[in-house]
Amino acid sequence: MVEKLIEIRWHGRGGQGAVTSAELIAQAAISENKYAQAFPSFGPERRGAPVLAFNRVDRESPIRIRAEVTQPDVVVVLDPGLLAIIKVTAGLKEKGFVIINTKKSAAQIRADFGITARIGTLDATKIAKEVLGVPIVNTTMIGALLKATELINMESLKEPLAHRFGKLAQRNFDAMKRAYQETVVEEQR
């Protein structure tokens, strides 16, 4: 993506790491001298409840807007079960992109849920279980986001990962790197 301001909406469930993902992206973007923000949208929180998190990243200008992202360039879906209960593409910009943690192909997702935007798919849960030993997909989905958008350099995430995860940072980086390699991104529609 080459737009100056990129807006991202993360859809997950409590405990999956959507909020952490947004924070890590913002920290890495700021380390690259970009302007960035990350923030969650919470309802009555409990583990497993739907959660939204948001990012804005701008290469050139400070970000003055502080409202939720209602017209995202990119939607990242950590839990594919949300596709059946939430219209994750609501407000998605015309050339928007949806990145989904799923075992299904983009064609299957399109047929099942009527998504017309470009789709990126990845079995992030499988990678998280294999590399991290737990089905928490936040860092794997960051890898998928980077594959689809090239928003930031993956190396810029090393320090935020180290700060957030300590001795588990390298495993999270490895999961992200593997996800980047395995994400299937549709060509421009």
SULLINKA-V365843 format. One record per residue. N is the residue number from 1. RES is the residue in one small letter. PHI is phi in whole degrees, 0 to 359 (999 if undefined). Layout:
# SULLINKA-V365843
[[N/RES/PHI] [N/RES/PHI]]
This chain:
# SULLINKA-V365843
[[1/m/999] [2/v/244] [3/e/300] [4/k/290] [5/l/251] [6/i/247] [7/e/245] [8/i/235] [9/r/241] [10/w/260] [11/h/247] [12/g/210] [13/r/238] [14/g/308] [15/g/99] [16/q/273] [17/g/98] [18/a/299] [19/v/295] [20/t/298] [21/s/302] [22/a/299] [23/e/297] [24/l/296] [25/i/299] [26/a/298] [27/q/298] [28/a/293] [29/a/297] [30/i/297] [31/s/294] [32/e/265] [33/n/64] [34/k/260] [35/y/265] [36/a/206] [37/q/215] [38/a/217] [39/f/199] [40/p/263] [41/s/232] [42/f/248] [43/g/251] [44/p/289] [45/e/283] [46/r/203] [47/r/302] [48/g/95] [49/a/284] [50/p/302] [51/v/227] [52/l/243] [53/a/221] [54/f/224] [55/n/228] [56/r/229] [57/v/226] [58/d/231] [59/r/286] [60/e/238] [61/s/231] [62/p/302] [63/i/261] [64/r/260] [65/i/284] [66/r/235] [67/a/270] [68/e/302] [69/v/279] [70/t/256] [71/q/230] [72/p/287] [73/d/278] [74/v/223] [75/v/241] [76/v/245] [77/v/247] [78/l/281] [79/d/239] [80/p/297] [81/g/297] [82/l/292] [83/l/301] [84/a/276] [85/i/240] [86/i/227] [87/k/277] [88/v/295] [89/t/271] [90/a/306] [91/g/78] [92/l/302] [93/k/298] [94/e/308] [95/k/259] [96/g/292] [97/f/223] [98/v/242] [99/i/245] [100/i/234] [101/n/282] [102/t/201] [103/k/273] [104/k/280] [105/s/279] [106/a/300] [107/a/297] [108/q/294] [109/i/298] [110/r/300] [111/a/293] [112/d/285] [113/f/236] [114/g/68] [115/i/287] [116/t/257] [117/a/287] [118/r/299] [119/i/232] [120/g/243] [121/t/234] [122/l/197] [123/d/273] [124/a/293] [125/t/296] [126/k/299] [127/i/296] [128/a/300] [129/k/296] [130/e/288] [131/v/268] [132/l/261] [133/g/84] [134/v/219] [135/p/274] [136/i/263] [137/v/259] [138/n/301] [139/t/287] [140/t/294] [141/m/289] [142/i/296] [143/g/301] [144/a/295] [145/l/301] [146/l/294] [147/k/298] [148/a/283] [149/t/240] [150/e/53] [151/l/298] [152/i/219] [153/n/277] [154/m/303] [155/e/300] [156/s/292] [157/l/272] [158/k/301] [159/e/292] [160/p/300] [161/l/296] [162/a/298] [163/h/294] [164/r/281] [165/f/248] [166/g/56] [167/k/293] [168/l/269] [169/a/300] [170/q/295] [171/r/296] [172/n/294] [173/f/296] [174/d/297] [175/a/296] [176/m/296] [177/k/296] [178/r/296] [179/a/299] [180/y/304] [181/q/290] [182/e/265] [183/t/293] [184/v/259] [185/v/249] [186/e/295] [187/e/292] [188/q/307] [189/r/270]]
